[in-house]
Amino acid sequence: MPTTATWTIEARDWEDPQGVALRTCQRAELDERYGCDDHEPGPLPSAEDVSVFLMAFGPGGEAIGCGALRELDAESSEIKRMYVVPGSRGSGVAPALLAALEDAARERGWGTVKLETGVAQPDAIRFYEREGYHRIPRFGHYADWDISVCYAKFLA
């Protein structure tokens, strides 16, 4: 997995306590941005349906970011719970996490990675577009969810 002088990326169990803490922080940030806790339709990701869960750790072993993949079908997966703590944003850990998720998708034979973000997350929208994702029509549980913005990337 990727390593720099300041952080490392490792595969972890979905229930890893530091991963749970990161996802809790992400949820609180999104609740604040959207002004409610109802901003994600469909089933929440779980240990049963997440195929890959990666975490980034700082030099002291503290969890600073995470991201997951959930299989959509034999050819594609969805990025879930991509998050980097505010103090580590801009450090390069988010692109490295995303690249590691894309590598994991390739290893599993998924040629397409999709994701959903939202209208209250312009920073995420800029990030995914900068990383080569293109906007697609809302899919699956997001199809009728007006606050959703969906993206995909075809992996080589």
Secondary structure, DSSP 8 states (H G I E B T S, - for coil): --B-SS-EEEE--TT-HHHHHHHHHHHHHHHHHHTSS----S----TTTEEEEEEEE-TTS-EEEEEEEEEEETTEEEEEEEEE-GGGTTSSHHHHHHHHHHHHHHHTT--EEEEEEETT-HHHHHHHHHTT-EEE---GGGTT-TTEEEEEEE--
